[in-house]
Structure formats: structure tokens, C-alpha cells
Amino acid sequence: PTFTDILAAVGPTPMAEVWPKFQEKMEKEGCNEAAIAAFKYNYRQLVCKTDMMIPESKLDPVDSLPELENIKCKPDPRLLKKTVILKLN
């Protein structure tokens, strides 16, 4: 069954009743513990209708950013493990 199939089958039930089915499916598919934990956290936020938006009033503009062409550094692929991408609408 797909994610949508499970949601349709179980309907609006408490997280404790629903979660084991999701976890079982993810484990069967070979998902690692970190992926399962991340999905569980995000699913809980979704079903609890948690507002995850950051209000614009809490954001400050950036005065300036360096231009990529002007950054003098040697590329290091190991740094990709520490890279975060924050995408704003």
C-alpha cells in the first residue's frame, strides 16, 4: 500500500495507532533510522496541524552577500556533508 492508501484506510486516528504501519512500511523498504525519525517528526507536525511558517516580521534582510565569482577558496567535496540549503518562497 502507498502512503495515501494507508491514510485512507486508517482515517483520522491518534498518532500512536497510525505510526506503526508507517514505520513497518519504511523498514520493509530499507529506510534508515534517521530517515524514519525525520519522517515521523514531520508527519506528527502535519497531523497536529503545527504552524511551521516563520513570520516575515521575524526575518531581517541581509545587507550584502559576497558574489560567488569573488570568493577565493579551494573546492572541498567533504564540505557537502555540512551544507544546508534554505529555500525561501
ROVEX-808343 format. One record per residue: residue number from 1; residue in three letters; x, y, z of N, C-alpha, C in turn. Coordinates in nm, 3 decimals, always signed. Example, Ala and Ser with C-alpha at 12.3 -4.5 7.8 and 13.67 -1.06 7.14 Angstrom:
BEGIN
   n res   neast  nnorth     nup  caeast canorth    caup   ceast  cnorth     cup
   1 ALA  +1.319  -0.569  +0.780  +1.230  -0.450  +0.780  +1.320  -0.330  +0.780
   2 SER  +1.285  -0.225  +0.708  +1.367  -0.106  +0.714  +1.290  +0.003  +0.787
***
This chain:
BEGIN
   n res   neast  nnorth     nup  caeast canorth    caup   ceast  cnorth     cup
   1 PRO  +0.083  -0.121  +0.000  +0.000  +0.000  +0.000  +0.086  +0.126  +0.000
   2 THR  +0.034  +0.229  -0.059  +0.104  +0.358  -0.062  +0.072  +0.437  +0.063
   3 PHE  +0.143  +0.547  +0.081  +0.119  +0.639  +0.192  -0.027  +0.684  +0.193
   4 THR  -0.077  +0.721  +0.076  -0.216  +0.767  +0.064  -0.315  +0.656  +0.097
   5 ASP  -0.283  +0.532  +0.054  -0.370  +0.417  +0.085  -0.381  +0.397  +0.236
   6 ILE  -0.267  +0.406  +0.304  -0.268  +0.386  +0.449  -0.350  +0.496  +0.516
   7 LEU  -0.329  +0.622  +0.473  -0.407  +0.732  +0.531  -0.556  +0.711  +0.510
   8 ALA  -0.594  +0.670  +0.389  -0.734  +0.649  +0.357  -0.793  +0.535  +0.440
   9 ALA  -0.714  +0.429  +0.462  -0.762  +0.313  +0.535  -0.779  +0.341  +0.684
  10 VAL  -0.685  +0.414  +0.743  -0.690  +0.435  +0.888  -0.773  +0.554  +0.929
  11 GLY  -0.788  +0.649  +0.840  -0.868  +0.767  +0.873  -0.805  +0.848  +0.984
  12 PRO  -0.882  +0.938  +1.043  -0.829  +1.025  +1.149  -0.818  +0.951  +1.282
  13 THR  -0.700  +0.892  +1.308  -0.678  +0.822  +1.434  -0.555  +0.881  +1.502
  14 PRO  -0.541  +0.856  +1.631  -0.426  +0.909  +1.704  -0.293  +0.859  +1.646
  15 MET  -0.193  +0.940  +1.658  -0.060  +0.908  +1.605  -0.011  +0.771  +1.653
  16 ALA  -0.033  +0.738  +1.778  +0.015  +0.611  +1.834  -0.046  +0.491  +1.763
  17 GLU  -0.167  +0.505  +1.715  -0.231  +0.394  +1.644  -0.185  +0.384  +1.500
  18 VAL  -0.158  +0.495  +1.438  -0.125  +0.501  +1.296  +0.024  +0.477  +1.271
  19 TRP  +0.108  +0.532  +1.354  +0.251  +0.532  +1.327  +0.311  +0.394  +1.298
  20 PRO  +0.280  +0.289  +1.374  +0.345  +0.159  +1.347  +0.332  +0.110  +1.203
  21 LYS  +0.222  +0.140  +1.137  +0.205  +0.098  +0.997  +0.303  +0.171  +0.906
  22 PHE  +0.322  +0.300  +0.931  +0.418  +0.376  +0.852  +0.559  +0.324  +0.876
  23 GLN  +0.593  +0.304  +1.002  +0.727  +0.259  +1.037  +0.755  +0.122  +0.975
  24 GLU  +0.660  +0.032  +0.983  +0.677  -0.102  +0.925  +0.704  -0.093  +0.775
  25 LYS  +0.627  -0.012  +0.706  +0.646  +0.002  +0.562  +0.783  +0.061  +0.530
  26 MET  +0.824  +0.161  +0.604  +0.953  +0.224  +0.579  +1.068  +0.127  +0.607
  27 GLU  +1.056  +0.048  +0.714  +1.159  -0.051  +0.745  +1.166  -0.158  +0.636
  28 LYS  +1.050  -0.203  +0.587  +1.046  -0.301  +0.478  +1.115  -0.248  +0.354
  29 GLU  +1.102  -0.118  +0.329  +1.162  -0.056  +0.211  +1.310  -0.024  +0.231
  30 GLY  +1.361  -0.050  +0.351  +1.504  -0.031  +0.376  +1.543  +0.109  +0.419
  31 CYS  +1.449  +0.189  +0.464  +1.482  +0.324  +0.511  +1.565  +0.315  +0.639
  32 ASN  +1.663  +0.403  +0.652  +1.747  +0.401  +0.772  +1.674  +0.472  +0.887
  33 GLU  +1.730  +0.456  +1.007  +1.667  +0.512  +1.127  +1.650  +0.664  +1.120
  34 ALA  +1.750  +0.731  +1.065  +1.743  +0.878  +1.056  +1.629  +0.921  +0.965
  35 ALA  +1.611  +0.852  +0.854  +1.502  +0.886  +0.762  +1.366  +0.861  +0.826
  36 ILE  +1.355  +0.751  +0.898  +1.229  +0.718  +0.965  +1.199  +0.820  +1.073
  37 ALA  +1.299  +0.857  +1.151  +1.279  +0.956  +1.258  +1.239  +1.092  +1.200
  38 ALA  +1.303  +1.131  +1.090  +1.270  +1.259  +1.026  +1.127  +1.258  +0.974
  39 PHE  +1.089  +1.147  +0.910  +0.952  +1.136  +0.859  +0.852  +1.139  +0.973
  40 LYS  +0.882  +1.068  +1.081  +0.791  +1.063  +1.196  +0.771  +1.203  +1.253
  41 TYR  +0.879  +1.278  +1.268  +0.869  +1.415  +1.320  +0.780  +1.500  +1.229
  42 ASN  +0.808  +1.495  +1.099  +0.731  +1.577  +1.005  +0.586  +1.532  +0.995
  43 TYR  +0.562  +1.402  +1.001  +0.424  +1.352  +0.998  +0.348  +1.399  +1.121
  44 ARG  +0.414  +1.393  +1.237  +0.349  +1.439  +1.362  +0.312  +1.587  +1.351
  45 GLN  +0.403  +1.667  +1.294  +0.374  +1.809  +1.277  +0.253  +1.829  +1.186
  46 LEU  +0.245  +1.747  +1.081  +0.134  +1.755  +0.986  +0.002  +1.720  +1.051
  47 VAL  -0.004  +1.606  +1.121  -0.131  +1.564  +1.179  -0.172  +1.653  +1.297
  48 CYS  -0.076  +1.716  +1.361  -0.108  +1.807  +1.471  -0.138  +1.948  +1.420
  49 LYS  -0.124  +1.967  +1.289  -0.151  +2.096  +1.225  -0.064  +2.207  +1.284
  50 THR  +0.061  +2.172  +1.312  +0.157  +2.269  +1.365  +0.192  +2.372  +1.258
  51 ASP  +0.192  +2.498  +1.295  +0.229  +2.603  +1.202  +0.382  +2.613  +1.199
  52 MET  +0.441  +2.573  +1.088  +0.587  +2.571  +1.077  +0.641  +2.693  +1.003
  53 MET  +0.556  +2.786  +0.973  +0.599  +2.905  +0.899  +0.669  +3.004  +0.992
  54 ILE  +0.770  +3.070  +0.938  +0.839  +3.177  +1.011  +0.778  +3.308  +0.964
  55 PRO  +0.718  +3.385  +1.054  +0.656  +3.510  +1.011  +0.760  +3.608  +0.957
  56 GLU  +0.720  +3.683  +0.857  +0.811  +3.779  +0.795  +0.865  +3.878  +0.897
  57 SER  +0.786  +3.908  +0.998  +0.830  +4.004  +1.100  +0.950  +3.953  +1.180
  58 LYS  +0.977  +3.825  +1.175  +1.090  +3.766  +1.247  +1.217  +3.759  +1.162
  59 LEU  +1.207  +3.797  +1.037  +1.321  +3.790  +0.945  +1.383  +3.927  +0.926
  60 ASP  +1.515  +3.929  +0.919  +1.589  +4.052  +0.893  +1.654  +4.042  +0.756
  61 PRO  +1.655  +4.150  +0.680  +1.720  +4.145  +0.550  +1.872  +4.137  +0.565
  62 VAL  +1.935  +4.079  +0.467  +2.081  +4.071  +0.463  +2.131  +4.196  +0.391
  63 ASP  +2.227  +4.265  +0.453  +2.280  +4.387  +0.393  +2.354  +4.359  +0.263
  64 SER  +2.438  +4.258  +0.264  +2.511  +4.224  +0.142  +2.560  +4.080  +0.152
  65 LEU  +2.582  +4.021  +0.037  +2.636  +3.886  +0.027  +2.754  +3.889  -0.068
  66 PRO  +2.854  +3.806  -0.042  +2.965  +3.800  -0.136  +2.919  +3.736  -0.267
  67 GLU  +2.978  +3.780  -0.376  +2.945  +3.721  -0.505  +3.032  +3.597  -0.524
  68 LEU  +2.972  +3.493  -0.577  +3.042  +3.366  -0.595  +3.174  +3.384  -0.670
  69 GLU  +3.173  +3.465  -0.773  +3.292  +3.486  -0.854  +3.407  +3.550  -0.775
  70 ASN  +3.374  +3.618  -0.667  +3.476  +3.687  -0.587  +3.524  +3.606  -0.467
  71 ILE  +3.469  +3.489  -0.448  +3.510  +3.406  -0.335  +3.631  +3.323  -0.378
  72 LYS  +3.740  +3.338  -0.304  +3.862  +3.266  -0.335  +3.878  +3.151  -0.236
  73 CYS  +3.843  +3.032  -0.280  +3.860  +2.915  -0.195  +3.877  +2.791  -0.282
  74 LYS  +3.937  +2.691  -0.225  +3.959  +2.566  -0.297  +3.837  +2.477  -0.272
  75 PRO  +3.774  +2.424  -0.377  +3.657  +2.336  -0.358  +3.693  +2.214  -0.274
  76 ASP  +3.606  +2.179  -0.182  +3.627  +2.063  -0.095  +3.496  +1.984  -0.087
  77 PRO  +3.484  +1.875  -0.162  +3.360  +1.796  -0.164  +3.317  +1.745  -0.027
  78 ARG  +3.410  +1.731  +0.067  +3.374  +1.685  +0.202  +3.281  +1.783  +0.273
  79 LEU  +3.285  +1.908  +0.231  +3.200  +2.010  +0.295  +3.052  +1.991  +0.261
  80 LEU  +3.022  +1.914  +0.157  +2.882  +1.890  +0.120  +2.806  +1.823  +0.233
  81 LYS  +2.874  +1.744  +0.316  +2.810  +1.679  +0.429  +2.763  +1.781  +0.534
  82 LYS  +2.820  +1.900  +0.531  +2.786  +2.004  +0.627  +2.705  +2.116  +0.565
  83 THR  +2.662  +2.097  +0.442  +2.592  +2.202  +0.369  +2.442  +2.197  +0.395
  84 VAL  +2.384  +2.313  +0.413  +2.240  +2.326  +0.431  +2.188  +2.419  +0.323
  85 ILE  +2.077  +2.382  +0.264  +2.013  +2.469  +0.166  +1.881  +2.515  +0.226
  86 LEU  +1.864  +2.643  +0.233  +1.741  +2.701  +0.284  +1.671  +2.769  +0.168
  87 LYS  +1.559  +2.714  +0.128  +1.488  +2.768  +0.011  +1.368  +2.848  +0.061
  88 LEU  +1.363  +2.971  +0.020  +1.253  +3.059  +0.058  +1.160  +3.078  -0.061
  89 ASN  +1.034  +3.092  -0.035  +0.938  +3.116  -0.144  +0.955  +3.252  -0.203
***
